[in-house]
Amino acid sequence: MKTRILTVSIFTLFLTALLLLPILASQGQAADKVGWVGPVYKELSDSLTKGFQEYYKKTYNKDIEITFVRPGGWPVCVDKIRSWQGKPDADIFLGAGAPAHEVLKQEGLLVPYKPKDADKVPTEWHGMKVKDKDDYWVCFAPWIVTNLYNEKVMKALRLPPPKTWKELVNPIYRGNVVYTLPYASGTMHETVEIILQTLGEKEGWAYLRLLAAQLARFSTSSVDTTHVVNRGEVPIGLAQPQMNALSSRKDGYPVSDLLPDKTILVPEAVALLKGSPNEATGKIFLDWLFSMDGQKYVLEGRYYPARTDIKFSEWQKEGVEMAQHAKKALGVDSFWDLEVGFIEYDLNLATKRWDDVNRYYEYEIYRKWGELKSSLFLIEEVEGEVQAAKAKKANVTKAEAKITEARKLFELDGDYAAARLAASQARALLAAQ
């Protein structure tokens, strides 16, 4: 009897082991995973997925499962990582510029890691940090904040491409501009910083109110802006990553860069998240990303590679398809050979007011966009009436002073209701003549 019970027990254990084999096998495979979270375009994520899977299989003779969480632009990704509270559903923060990474570093949501060949990336360029000195983040794909325009549509409308930020608020471009919101797009957030740091905070917000009045509509993202310009629905798209024009022309659209007079470098960066569930494979990915092989897949994903020892002409000879387009788009053989006029960018200030800038734009410009436009248009109408009365030798001293007050209330104070009241009073003074 005891022998029978022992036999049954052994058989039961054997069956249990057989049943557990698939589970144990799947658990063994689970180590070969890596997760990314970030705002990079699909072309880049597809290219990096293909390249890293091929590399991993060749190097380790194993498959690697890659998951990618793309919740939105930089600010949306930052908030997603914040919501994980140090227990992330991803290993790598892939993409976004320096301020986004600095915010997460200061909040303790990144851990330092220096990828192999990270020394091939400069520490700074024209005053902008390109990598963190403590190895919390490093740029893998640099680009410049620029704007786009559809050559065909602009020609049909007989509009000259605006070359400066000041020219963009000329009323001739009203209704011919599109961009997204700074809390939905890191590129637009950086564009707001360019304006604020160039003009000063008060004058900068005054300019941004005037710029908002030029919009045909708000787009949903930087990618959406590009598509709108590609299709010719709106000819001018602001706050664009530099490589978007490269991608558009590669796809056959008559779209060109509209490099503004004041701009900044954006170090599209990468970092290891605190609490990474697959830290070992995350580090392998980071090492590969900065290898020559990894950087080629960055370029094939339509981003510019970050290593200083890369020459597009050499890669073109090797058969790297995008190398020819990159060299033609930049006009130089390496990204770092570019000569561009940059502002003195204060990264610490940009990091400190990250949330405040997004919140102010949302509540004082976006949510009041209709009121903003109607207020400005009324002011412009009355300004025209003042000039017409002045041409007829009427005494417009009081009306002129009142409409000047209205303009100040609108631009510098952002008090739209008071601006409309002052404009109406100026009109009444004209009527009383």
C-alpha positions in Angstrom: 0.0 0.0 0.0 2.8 2.3 1.0 4.6 1.5 -2.3 1.5 2.4 -4.3 1.0 5.7 -2.4 4.7 6.6 -3.0 4.4 5.7 -6.8 1.3 7.9 -7.1 3.1 10.8 -5.2 6.1 10.6 -7.5 3.8 10.5 -10.6 1.9 13.5 -9.3 5.1 15.4 -8.7 6.3 14.5 -12.2 3.0 15.7 -13.8 3.2 18.9 -11.8 6.7 19.5 -13.0 5.6 19.0 -16.6 2.8 21.5 -16.1 5.2 24.0 -14.6 7.7 23.8 -17.4 5.9 26.3 -19.8 5.5 28.7 -16.9 9.1 28.4 -15.8 10.2 28.8 -19.5 8.1 31.9 -19.9 9.5 33.3 -16.7 13.0 32.6 -18.1 12.2 34.5 -21.3 10.7 37.4 -19.3 14.2 38.6 -18.4 14.8 39.3 -22.1 12.5 42.3 -22.2 12.9 46.0 -22.3 10.4 48.8 -22.1 10.5 52.3 -23.4 8.4 55.4 -22.6 8.7 58.6 -24.6 7.5 61.0 -27.3 9.7 59.9 -30.2 8.1 59.5 -33.6 6.9 56.1 -34.8 9.6 56.0 -37.6 12.3 56.2 -35.0 10.7 53.7 -32.6 10.2 51.2 -35.4 13.8 51.6 -36.6 15.2 51.2 -33.1 13.0 48.2 -32.5 14.2 46.5 -35.7 17.9 47.3 -35.1 18.0 46.3 -31.4 16.1 43.1 -31.9 18.6 42.1 -34.7 21.5 43.0 -32.5 20.2 41.2 -29.4 19.5 38.0 -31.4 23.0 38.1 -33.0 24.8 38.9 -29.8 22.9 36.8 -27.2 21.2 34.2 -29.4 17.9 35.2 -27.8 14.8 37.2 -28.7 14.2 40.5 -27.0 10.6 41.7 -26.4 10.3 45.4 -26.7 7.3 47.4 -25.4 6.9 51.1 -26.1 4.5 53.5 -24.2 3.9 56.7 -26.2 1.4 58.7 -24.1 2.0 62.0 -25.9 4.5 64.9 -26.0 7.2 65.6 -23.5 5.0 67.1 -20.8 2.6 64.2 -21.1 5.4 61.7 -20.8 6.9 63.4 -17.8 3.5 63.2 -16.1 3.2 59.5 -17.0 6.5 58.8 -15.4 5.6 60.9 -12.3 2.4 58.8 -12.0 4.4 55.6 -11.7 6.1 57.0 -8.5 9.3 55.1 -8.9 7.7 51.8 -10.0 7.6 52.3 -13.8 6.1 50.1 -16.4 9.1 50.9 -18.6 12.9 50.9 -18.2 14.0 53.7 -20.5 12.8 57.3 -21.0 13.4 57.5 -24.7 13.3 61.0 -26.2 12.5 64.6 -25.0 14.9 67.4 -24.4 17.0 68.6 -21.5 14.3 70.3 -19.3 12.1 67.2 -19.3 15.0 65.0 -18.1 16.1 67.6 -15.6 12.7 67.7 -14.1 12.7 63.9 -13.6 16.3 64.0 -12.3 15.4 66.6 -9.7 12.4 64.6 -8.7 14.5 61.4 -8.2 12.9 59.4 -11.0 16.1 58.7 -12.9 19.2 56.8 -12.0 22.7 57.5 -13.4 24.2 55.3 -16.1 26.9 56.1 -18.6 26.5 54.2 -21.9 29.5 53.0 -23.8 30.6 55.5 -26.3 28.8 58.3 -24.6 32.1 60.1 -24.6 31.6 60.6 -28.4 28.7 63.0 -27.6 29.8 66.6 -26.7 29.1 67.9 -23.1 27.6 71.1 -24.4 27.1 73.0 -27.6 26.6 76.8 -27.9 25.8 77.0 -24.3 23.2 74.1 -24.2 23.9 71.0 -22.1 24.0 68.0 -24.4 24.5 65.5 -21.6 24.3 65.4 -17.8 27.7 65.6 -16.0 26.4 63.0 -13.5 25.3 60.6 -16.2 21.6 60.9 -15.5 20.8 61.5 -19.2 22.6 61.9 -22.5 21.6 63.1 -26.0 21.3 60.5 -28.7 19.8 62.7 -31.4 20.3 66.4 -31.5 18.1 68.8 -33.4 17.1 72.5 -33.6 13.8 74.1 -33.0 12.5 75.4 -36.3 9.3 76.1 -38.2 7.9 74.7 -41.5 6.2 76.1 -44.5 4.5 74.5 -47.6 6.3 76.1 -50.6 3.4 75.4 -53.0 0.7 76.9 -50.8 2.8 80.0 -49.8 3.5 80.7 -53.5 -0.2 80.4 -54.4 -1.1 82.8 -51.6 1.7 85.1 -52.7 3.1 85.2 -49.1 6.9 85.5 -48.5 8.2 83.0 -45.9 8.6 84.9 -42.6 12.2 84.9 -41.6 11.9 86.2 -38.0 9.6 85.8 -35.0 8.7 89.5 -35.4 7.5 89.0 -39.0 5.3 86.1 -37.9 2.9 88.4 -36.1 2.4 90.5 -39.3 -1.4 90.4 -40.0 -0.7 89.2 -43.5 -0.1 85.7 -42.0 -3.3 85.7 -39.9 -5.1 82.4 -40.4 -2.1 80.8 -42.1 -0.3 79.5 -39.0 -0.8 76.4 -37.0 0.9 75.0 -33.9 0.1 73.0 -30.8 0.0 73.6 -27.1 3.1 73.7 -24.9 1.7 71.2 -22.4 1.1 68.8 -25.3 4.4 69.3 -27.1 7.9 69.7 -25.8 8.9 71.5 -29.0 6.2 74.1 -28.5 7.2 74.3 -24.8 10.7 75.1 -25.9 9.4 77.6 -28.4 7.6 79.4 -25.6 10.9 79.4 -23.7 12.8 80.8 -26.7 10.3 83.7 -26.8 10.3 84.3 -23.0 14.1 84.1 -22.7 14.7 86.3 -25.8 12.1 89.1 -25.0 11.8 88.8 -21.2 8.8 87.4 -19.5 6.3 90.3 -19.8 7.2 91.2 -23.4 7.4 87.5 -24.2 3.8 86.8 -23.1 2.7 89.9 -25.0 4.2 88.5 -28.1 2.7 85.0 -27.5 -0.8 86.6 -27.3 -0.2 88.3 -30.7 1.1 85.0 -32.1 -2.0 83.1 -30.9 -4.2 85.5 -32.8 -2.4 84.4 -36.0 -3.6 80.8 -35.7 -5.9 79.1 -38.0 -6.3 76.5 -35.2 -4.4 74.6 -32.6 -3.1 71.2 -33.7 -3.1 68.2 -31.4 0.7 67.6 -31.5 3.9 68.5 -33.4 3.2 65.5 -35.7 -0.3 66.8 -36.4 1.2 70.2 -37.3 3.6 68.6 -39.8 0.7 66.6 -41.4 -1.4 69.8 -41.7 1.4 71.6 -43.4 2.2 68.6 -45.6 -1.4 68.5 -46.8 -1.4 72.3 -47.4 -4.4 72.9 -45.1 -2.4 75.6 -43.3 0.9 76.7 -44.9 3.0 77.6 -41.9 3.7 75.3 -39.0 5.5 76.5 -35.9 7.5 74.7 -33.2 8.9 71.8 -35.3 11.7 69.4 -34.6 14.3 70.1 -37.3 14.1 66.6 -38.8 10.4 67.0 -39.7 11.2 68.9 -42.9 13.7 66.2 -43.8 11.0 63.5 -43.3 8.4 65.5 -45.2 10.7 66.0 -48.2 11.7 62.3 -48.1 8.0 61.5 -48.5 7.6 63.9 -51.4 5.9 67.0 -49.9 7.0 70.5 -50.9 7.9 71.4 -47.3 11.0 73.4 -46.2 12.5 74.5 -42.9 11.8 78.0 -41.8 14.7 78.5 -39.4 13.8 81.5 -37.2 16.3 84.2 -36.2 16.3 83.0 -32.6 16.4 79.3 -31.7 17.9 76.6 -29.5 19.5 73.2 -29.7 17.3 70.4 -28.4 19.3 67.4 -27.2 16.8 64.5 -27.7 18.0 62.5 -24.7 17.7 59.1 -23.1 17.8 57.9 -19.5 17.4 54.9 -17.2 14.3 55.1 -15.0 14.4 54.6 -11.3 12.9 51.2 -10.4 13.5 49.8 -13.9 12.0 46.3 -14.0 14.5 45.2 -16.6 17.6 47.2 -15.7 20.1 44.8 -17.2 18.6 44.8 -20.7 17.9 48.5 -20.4 21.6 49.1 -20.0 22.4 46.8 -22.9 20.0 48.9 -25.1 21.7 52.2 -24.0 25.1 50.8 -24.9 23.9 49.7 -28.3 22.1 53.0 -28.9 25.4 54.9 -28.8 27.3 52.4 -30.9 27.9 53.1 -34.6 25.3 50.5 -35.4 22.7 52.0 -33.1 23.3 55.5 -34.4 22.7 54.3 -37.9 19.3 53.1 -36.9 18.7 56.6 -35.3 19.3 58.1 -38.7 17.2 55.5 -40.5 14.5 56.5 -38.1 14.7 60.1 -39.5 16.5 61.6 -36.5 20.1 63.1 -36.6 22.7 61.0 -34.8 24.6 62.5 -31.8 28.1 61.1 -32.2 30.7 63.7 -33.3 32.7 61.1 -35.3 29.9 60.5 -37.8 30.1 61.7 -41.4 27.0 61.4 -43.6 29.2 61.1 -46.8 30.9 58.0 -45.4 27.6 56.4 -44.3 26.2 57.2 -47.8 29.0 55.1 -49.3 28.1 52.3 -46.9 24.5 52.3 -48.2 22.7 54.1 -45.3 19.7 55.4 -47.1 18.9 58.5 -45.0 22.6 59.7 -45.0 22.1 61.4 -48.4 18.9 63.2 -47.3 20.5 64.3 -44.0 23.5 65.8 -45.7 21.3 67.6 -48.2 18.9 68.9 -45.5 21.6 70.2 -43.2 24.1 71.3 -45.9 27.0 69.9 -43.8 28.5 66.5 -43.4 27.8 66.3 -39.6 25.1 67.8 -37.4 27.8 69.4 -35.2 29.2 71.3 -38.2 26.1 73.5 -38.3 26.4 77.3 -37.9 23.2 78.7 -36.3 22.4 81.7 -34.2 21.3 80.5 -30.7 20.0 82.3 -27.7 21.7 82.2 -24.3 19.4 79.4 -23.0 18.9 79.2 -19.3 18.2 75.5 -18.6 17.8 76.0 -14.9 15.2 78.7 -15.4 13.3 76.5 -17.9 13.4 73.5 -15.6 12.2 75.6 -12.6 9.2 77.1 -14.4 8.3 74.0 -16.5 4.8 73.5 -15.0 4.1 77.2 -14.5 4.7 78.0 -18.2 2.4 75.2 -19.4 -0.3 76.2 -16.9 -0.2 79.9 -17.7 -0.4 79.2 -21.5 -3.3 76.9 -21.0 -5.4 79.2 -18.8 -4.4 82.7 -20.2 -4.1 82.0 -23.9 -5.7 78.6 -24.9 -8.8 78.7 -22.8 -9.4 82.4 -23.6 -8.4 82.1 -27.3 -11.8 83.3 -28.6 -11.8 86.3 -26.2 -8.2 87.0 -27.0 -8.9 87.2 -30.8 -12.1 89.3 -30.5 -10.3 91.7 -28.1 -7.3 92.2 -30.5 -9.5 92.6 -33.5 -11.6 95.3 -31.8 -8.4 97.1 -30.9 -7.1 96.9 -34.4 -10.4 98.2 -35.8 -10.5 101.2 -33.5 -6.8 101.9 -34.2 -7.7 102.1 -37.9 -10.6 104.4 -37.1 -8.2 106.7 -35.1 -5.9 106.9 -38.0 -8.7 107.6 -40.4 -10.0 110.5 -38.1 -6.4 111.8 -37.8 -6.1 111.9 -41.6 -9.2 114.1 -41.6 -7.5 116.5 -39.2 -9.8 115.6 -36.3 -8.6 116.0 -32.8 -7.9 112.4 -31.7 -5.6 113.1 -28.8 -7.9 111.5 -26.1 -9.0 108.7 -28.4 -5.4 107.9 -29.3 -4.4 107.8 -25.6 -7.3 105.5 -24.8 -6.6 103.0 -27.6 -2.9 103.0 -26.6 -4.1 102.0 -23.1 -6.3 99.3 -24.6 -3.3 97.9 -26.5 -1.2 97.8 -23.3 -4.0 96.2 -21.3 -4.2 93.5 -24.0 -0.6 92.8 -24.6 1.2 93.4 -21.4 -1.5 92.8 -18.8 -3.5 90.1 -20.6 -6.7 91.8 -19.3 -8.9 91.3 -22.3 -12.1 92.6 -20.8 -10.4 95.9 -19.7 -8.8 96.1 -23.1 -12.1 95.9 -24.9 -13.6 98.5 -22.6 -10.8 100.9 -23.3 -11.1 100.3 -27.0 -14.9 101.0 -26.9 -14.2 104.2 -24.9 -11.7 105.3 -27.6 -14.4 104.6 -30.2 -16.9 106.7 -28.3 -14.5 109.6 -28.0 -14.1 109.5 -31.8 -17.9 109.5 -32.3 -18.2 112.5 -30.0 -16.1 114.6 -32.4 
